[in-house]
Amino acid sequence: MFRSKKPPVSVSIAKGGLESIFDECDRYDSDETGGRLIGSYHKKGLQYDIQVSGVIGPGPNARRSTTSFFQDGDYQEMIFRSIEERHPNLEHLGNWHTHHVNGYPTLSAGDKATYFKTVNHDKHNTDFFYALLVVRKNHGHGPRYDVKHYFFHRGDDAVYEIPDTAVRIVDSPLLWPQHSANPTADQPPVSLTQNAANLERTKDQDLFSEFYPEFKALFSKSMGALYWKGLLPLVDGSQAEIVAIEHGTADGGLYSITTSYRTAGLTELLASYEERRFPSARHAVFHLERDLNRMIYRFKKESRYERNHG
């Protein structure tokens, strides 16, 4: 049920974050899309003050239709953890998604069921869940899109619609996407090392999504590290399961790579990779792929020679 009673919550959203949502809607004007909302909040008594300072997109492996949307959770987790390294008090505040392509003016029954399940999950970090819904594209003056805001609370079966009067658009620093359309003078500088590390992650993501679509970006809580995992196709038609792990360094991050693939003649090669480090995950994958294929080709050539001359 929706409750008309004014919820005890106010929201402020970084202008650059809202514009990034609208940009995503422009890109997908025939299908639903969405992502995560990150930032911080303050609670005083029963009052919540939510500050949205970052918007994470759907990810390259998201699935869309005119009436449904499924996020790329592995990608979003990778981005969230990389930002969290610099902002340890960061929270996942909720999600955003769109109905502007199908004309449905409010949350669907499926949306509400999902958000109730999330806010009541014992591993959900906060006792609330904030949802932003894009409902309509505007073709005249004003904001590009109309949006609605909803608030869910742990243990409460009501859906609170947050009135526009409780929502503010502010010119505040944007944590993600990194390049805000409206930078401010007091935005904290990001070091060249951090920029370089995130740039390499983005390049890895772009390349793997195109050429190695089964590779997944994951985060290991036990190691506190980002890593890529997937199947690498080889020249003989076999596949090698690989894991490329990021190691944080003063230079921004290096990668090691390992594989469970084992075949004759590869022991020495794979041992040499135990100490090797690469500037990106894609560099690590390219080197291992090349060396595995060379060894496979050489082994087959030598085996063929022995059969013919043995």
RODO-2510 file (C-alpha; in nm, 4 decimals, decimal comma):
residues 310
     n   res          X          Y          Z
     1     m     0,0000     0,0000     0,0000
     2     f     0,0979     0,3609    -0,0533
     3     r     0,0726     0,5919     0,2418
     4     s    -0,0249     0,9532     0,1778
     5     k     0,1119     1,0627     0,5131
     6     k     0,4251     1,2728     0,4685
     7     p     0,7251     1,0461     0,5329
     8     p     0,9898     1,1656     0,7802
     9     v     1,2534     1,2032     0,5095
    10     s     1,4188     1,4707     0,2978
    11     v     1,6459     1,4137    -0,0007
    12     s     1,9190     1,6186    -0,1647
    13     i     2,0603     1,5066    -0,4994
    14     a     2,3774     1,6291    -0,6667
    15     k     2,2751     1,8000    -0,9903
    16     g     2,5426     1,6173    -1,1876
    17     g     2,4087     1,2835    -1,0654
    18     l     2,0552     1,3620    -1,1763
    19     e     2,1855     1,4759    -1,5157
    20     s     2,3725     1,1455    -1,5540
    21     i     2,0426     0,9608    -1,4946
    22     f     1,8763     1,1731    -1,7618
    23     d     2,1675     1,1043    -2,0003
    24     e     2,1140     0,7310    -1,9493
    25     c     1,7427     0,7729    -2,0233
    26     d     1,8304     0,9537    -2,3461
    27     r     2,0538     0,6630    -2,4497
    28     y     1,7821     0,4052    -2,3789
    29     d     1,4645     0,5702    -2,4992
    30     s     1,2919     0,2416    -2,5902
    31     d     1,3831     0,0207    -2,2907
    32     e     1,3887     0,0483    -1,9137
    33     t     1,7251     0,1198    -1,7530
    34     g     1,8523     0,2033    -1,4062
    35     g     2,1299     0,1760    -1,1514
    36     r     2,2347     0,2413    -0,7918
    37     l     2,2234     0,5546    -0,5767
    38     i     2,5128     0,6122    -0,3369
    39     g     2,5947     0,8764    -0,0793
    40     s     2,5307     0,9360     0,2901
    41     y     2,2485     1,0064     0,5329
    42     h     2,1803     1,1529     0,8737
    43     k     1,9101     1,0452     1,1152
    44     k     1,7735     1,2611     1,3938
    45     g     1,4911     1,1035     1,5872
    46     l     1,2526     0,9738     1,3243
    47     q     1,3783     1,2145     1,0570
    48     y     1,6059     1,0981     0,7750
    49     d     1,8125     1,3342     0,5624
    50     i     1,9444     1,1493     0,2551
    51     q     2,2250     1,2967     0,0416
    52     v     2,2763     1,1388    -0,3017
    53     s     2,6298     1,2140    -0,4181
    54     g     2,6828     0,9407    -0,6747
    55     v     2,4963     0,7458    -0,9408
    56     i     2,6235     0,4096    -1,0656
    57     g     2,4964     0,3069    -1,4059
    58     p     2,3428    -0,0271    -1,5075
    59     g     2,6679    -0,1881    -1,6242
    60     p     2,7612    -0,3403    -1,9615
    61     n     2,5858    -0,6733    -1,8970
    62     a     2,2506    -0,5257    -1,7914
    63     r     1,9396    -0,6726    -1,9568
    64     r     1,6542    -0,4505    -2,0684
    65     s     1,3112    -0,4555    -2,2284
    66     t     1,0220    -0,2098    -2,2479
    67     t     0,8773    -0,3525    -1,9241
    68     s     1,1739    -0,4980    -1,7330
    69     f     1,5304    -0,4253    -1,6284
    70     f     1,8033    -0,6376    -1,4676
    71     q     2,1202    -0,4706    -1,3472
    72     d     2,4803    -0,5854    -1,3924
    73     g     2,5444    -0,6366    -1,0219
    74     d     2,9049    -0,7516    -1,0610
    75     y     3,0016    -0,4305    -1,2396
    76     q     2,8132    -0,2135    -0,9912
    77     e     2,9808    -0,3877    -0,6976
    78     m     3,3224    -0,3295    -0,8541
    79     i     3,2526     0,0422    -0,9003
    80     f     3,1065     0,0777    -0,5498
    81     r     3,4088    -0,0884    -0,3863
    82     s     3,6542     0,1238    -0,5828
    83     i     3,4798     0,4443    -0,4658
    84     e     3,4485     0,3091    -0,1118
    85     e     3,8293     0,2827    -0,0941
    86     r     3,8433     0,6639    -0,0926
    87     h     3,5146     0,7266     0,0897
    88     p     3,4762     0,4570     0,3588
    89     n     3,1547     0,6100     0,4960
    90     l     2,9789     0,5693     0,1631
    91     e     2,6412     0,3935     0,1708
    92     h     2,4244     0,2223    -0,0890
    93     l     2,1129     0,4360    -0,0438
    94     g     1,8882     0,2687    -0,2979
    95     n     1,8199     0,2277    -0,6695
    96     w     1,6924     0,4261    -0,9613
    97     h     1,5155     0,3004    -1,2717
    98     t     1,2844     0,4201    -1,5460
    99     h     0,9253     0,3809    -1,6619
   100     h     0,9412     0,6621    -1,9146
   101     v     0,9313     0,4133    -2,2053
   102     n     0,6124     0,2321    -2,1010
   103     g     0,4098     0,5121    -1,9403
   104     y     0,3579     0,3366    -1,6071
   105     p     0,3375     0,6301    -1,3623
   106     t     0,4433     0,4584    -1,0397
   107     l     0,6321     0,1605    -0,8993
   108     s     0,5161    -0,1770    -1,0252
   109     a     0,4162    -0,4604    -0,7938
   110     g     0,7459    -0,6279    -0,8833
   111     d     0,9432    -0,3156    -0,7923
   112     k     0,7763    -0,2926    -0,4519
   113     a     0,8241    -0,6624    -0,3786
   114     t     1,1941    -0,6359    -0,4640
   115     y     1,2493    -0,3266    -0,2502
   116     f     1,0617    -0,4711     0,0480
   117     k     1,2755    -0,7839     0,0225
   118     t     1,5925    -0,5747     0,0043
   119     v     1,5195    -0,3423     0,2967
   120     n     1,4208    -0,6329     0,5206
   121     h     1,7207    -0,8477     0,4339
   122     d     1,9487    -0,9071     0,7326
   123     k     2,2550    -0,8067     0,5284
   124     h     2,1107    -0,4725     0,4132
   125     n     2,3289    -0,2051     0,5750
   126     t     2,0614     0,0566     0,6465
   127     d     1,7080     0,0372     0,7854
   128     f     1,5672     0,2163     0,4800
   129     f     1,5695     0,1952     0,1010
   130     y     1,5342     0,4980    -0,1284
   131     a     1,3983     0,4563    -0,4821
   132     l     1,4031     0,7133    -0,7613
   133     l     1,1706     0,6482    -1,0546
   134     v     1,1837     0,8318    -1,3896
   135     v     0,8258     0,8441    -1,5136
   136     r     0,8071     1,0754    -1,8139
   137     k     1,0144     1,2680    -2,0658
   138     n     0,9408     1,6382    -2,0927
   139     h     0,9506     1,7943    -2,4375
   140     g     0,9128     2,1541    -2,3260
   141     h     1,0864     2,3698    -2,0665
   142     g     1,2006     2,2529    -1,7270
   143     p     1,3817     1,9308    -1,6390
   144     r     1,4297     1,6766    -1,9154
   145     y     1,2354     1,4133    -1,7198
   146     d     0,9789     1,3959    -1,4411
   147     v     1,0825     1,1814    -1,1473
   148     k     0,9185     1,0414    -0,8355
   149     h     1,0797     0,9439    -0,5063
   150     y     0,9884     0,6612    -0,2671
   151     f     1,0991     0,5535     0,0787
   152     f     1,0838     0,2036     0,2282
   153     h     1,1557     0,1282     0,5952
   154     r     1,2571    -0,1980     0,7556
   155     g     0,9607    -0,3715     0,9169
   156     d     0,7055    -0,1302     0,7644
   157     d     0,4653    -0,2542     0,4966
   158     a     0,3933     0,0946     0,3593
   159     v     0,5479     0,2617     0,0548
   160     y     0,6046     0,6316     0,1241
   161     e     0,6031     0,8676    -0,1729
   162     i     0,8340     1,1597    -0,0974
   163     p     0,6804     1,4903    -0,2098
   164     d     0,8749     1,7216    -0,4399
   165     t     0,8870     1,9808    -0,1608
   166     a     1,1112     1,7430     0,0371
   167     v     1,3587     1,6979    -0,2509
   168     r     1,6402     1,9429    -0,3321
   169     i     1,8740     1,9516    -0,6326
   170     v     2,2130     2,0794    -0,5147
   171     d     2,5475     2,1760    -0,6690
   172     s     2,7593     1,9422    -0,4593
   173     p     3,0643     1,7263    -0,5385
   174     l     2,9841     1,4150    -0,7368
   175     l     3,1574     1,0898    -0,6397
   176     w     3,0463     0,9024    -0,9521
   177     p     3,0383     0,9434    -1,2493
   178     q     3,3772     1,1063    -1,1968
   179     h     3,3322     1,3866    -1,4463
   180     s     3,0431     1,5985    -1,3250
   181     a     2,8808     1,8323    -1,5754
   182     n     2,8729     2,0928    -1,2967
   183     p     3,2042     2,0795    -1,1070
   184     t     3,2348     2,3104    -0,8077
   185     a     3,5353     2,4964    -0,6745
   186     d     3,5388     2,3082    -0,3456
   187     q     3,5203     1,9623    -0,5035
   188     p     3,8019     1,7583    -0,3477
   189     p     4,0801     1,6793    -0,5937
   190     v     4,1263     1,3206    -0,7067
   191     s     4,4886     1,2140    -0,7370
   192     l     4,6371     1,1196    -1,0725
   193     t     4,6957     0,7713    -0,9347
   194     q     4,3263     0,7252    -0,8543
   195     n     4,2243     0,8620    -1,1932
   196     a     4,4682     0,6289    -1,3662
   197     a     4,3481     0,3248    -1,1713
   198     n     3,9813     0,3928    -1,2496
   199     l     4,0655     0,4637    -1,6141
   200     e     4,2362     0,1245    -1,6433
   201     r     3,9363    -0,0467    -1,4825
   202     t     3,7048     0,1232    -1,7308
   203     k     3,9232     0,0180    -2,0245
   204     d     3,9290    -0,3385    -1,8925
   205     q     3,5491    -0,3354    -1,8614
   206     d     3,4999    -0,1995    -2,2137
   207     l     3,7348    -0,4495    -2,3749
   208     f     3,6159    -0,7568    -2,1857
   209     s     3,2486    -0,6784    -2,2460
   210     e     3,3169    -0,6749    -2,6211
   211     f     3,5705    -0,9558    -2,6671
   212     y     3,5333    -1,1721    -2,3540
   213     p     3,1661    -1,1291    -2,2554
   214     e     3,1766    -1,4203    -2,0090
   215     f     3,4380    -1,2450    -1,7935
   216     k     3,2904    -1,1053    -1,4712
   217     a     3,4198    -0,8282    -1,2451
   218     l     3,3950    -0,9388    -0,8817
   219     f     3,5087    -0,8247    -0,5391
   220     s     3,6661    -1,0480    -0,2757
   221     k     3,5838    -0,9320     0,0767
   222     s     3,8425    -1,1687     0,2244
   223     m     4,1222    -1,0245     0,0093
   224     g     3,9761    -0,6741    -0,0094
   225     a     4,0490    -0,6791    -0,3815
   226     l     3,8829    -0,6486    -0,7199
   227     y     3,9284    -0,9380    -0,9619
   228     w     3,8166    -1,0659    -1,3005
   229     k     3,7108    -1,4258    -1,3553
   230     g     3,6110    -1,6039    -1,6727
   231     l     3,6825    -1,8640    -1,9404
   232     l     3,9588    -1,7888    -2,1896
   233     p     3,9149    -1,9630    -2,5307
   234     l     4,2369    -2,1187    -2,6620
   235     v     4,3689    -2,2103    -3,0046
   236     d     4,2957    -2,5838    -2,9707
   237     g     3,9295    -2,5252    -2,8862
   238     s     3,9748    -2,5752    -2,5131
   239     q     3,9069    -2,3128    -2,2452
   240     a     4,1131    -2,1973    -1,9494
   241     e     3,9428    -2,0569    -1,6406
   242     i     4,1438    -1,7525    -1,5350
   243     v     4,1453    -1,5119    -1,2421
   244     a     4,3141    -1,1700    -1,2728
   245     i     4,3516    -1,0002    -0,9331
   246     e     4,4162    -0,6310    -0,8656
   247     h     4,6863    -0,5490    -0,6098
   248     g     4,6747    -0,1918    -0,4777
   249     t     5,0114    -0,0172    -0,4905
   250     a     5,1493     0,3337    -0,4636
   251     d     5,1415     0,3428    -0,8437
   252     g     4,7694     0,2786    -0,8610
   253     g     4,7343    -0,0964    -0,8973
   254     l     4,8992    -0,3986    -1,0594
   255     y     4,7470    -0,7307    -1,1627
   256     s     4,8505    -1,0888    -1,1186
   257     i     4,6884    -1,3710    -1,3113
   258     t     4,6422    -1,7393    -1,2488
   259     t     4,4617    -2,0285    -1,4125
   260     s     4,3400    -2,3727    -1,3172
   261     y     4,4195    -2,4881    -1,6721
   262     r     4,6726    -2,7703    -1,6769
   263     t     4,8142    -2,9676    -1,9652
   264     a     5,1460    -3,1250    -2,0543
   265     g     5,4415    -2,8897    -2,0919
   266     l     5,2856    -2,5869    -1,9157
   267     t     5,4183    -2,6336    -1,5623
   268     e     5,7226    -2,4092    -1,6072
   269     l     5,5249    -2,1408    -1,7918
   270     l     5,2528    -2,1209    -1,5272
   271     a     5,5122    -2,1116    -1,2477
   272     s     5,6700    -1,8047    -1,4119
   273     y     5,3393    -1,6184    -1,3823
   274     e     5,3284    -1,6506    -1,0047
   275     e     5,5583    -1,3485    -0,9619
   276     r     5,4627    -1,1496    -1,2716
   277     r     5,2606    -0,8266    -1,2441
   278     f     5,0793    -0,6341    -1,5178
   279     p     4,9490    -0,2739    -1,5429
   280     s     4,5907    -0,3857    -1,6108
   281     a     4,3729    -0,6952    -1,6171
   282     r     4,3586    -0,6901    -1,9968
   283     h     4,7403    -0,6852    -2,0210
   284     a     4,7556    -0,9869    -1,7918
   285     v     4,4942    -1,1732    -1,9975
   286     f     4,6617    -1,0904    -2,3312
   287     h     5,0026    -1,2146    -2,2127
   288     l     4,8673    -1,5365    -2,0655
   289     e     4,6505    -1,6057    -2,3699
   290     r     4,9478    -1,5568    -2,6046
   291     d     5,1809    -1,7749    -2,3982
   292     l     4,9272    -2,0539    -2,3503
   293     n     4,8540    -2,0647    -2,7223
   294     r     5,2247    -2,0698    -2,8073
   295     m     5,2881    -2,3573    -2,5700
   296     i     4,9845    -2,5518    -2,6938
   297     y     5,0955    -2,5049    -3,0563
   298     r     5,4548    -2,6033    -2,9792
   299     f     5,3486    -2,9092    -2,7827
   300     k     5,1215    -3,0289    -3,0612
   301     k     5,3931    -2,9671    -3,3189
   302     e     5,6481    -3,1637    -3,1148
   303     s     5,3995    -3,4467    -3,0569
   304     r     5,3246    -3,4673    -3,4277
   305     y     5,6978    -3,4771    -3,5062
   306     e     5,7565    -3,7599    -3,2553
   307     r     5,4699    -3,9621    -3,4040
   308     n     5,6103    -3,9229    -3,7542
   309     h     5,9757    -3,9874    -3,6633
   310     g     5,9594    -4,1981    -3,3494
***
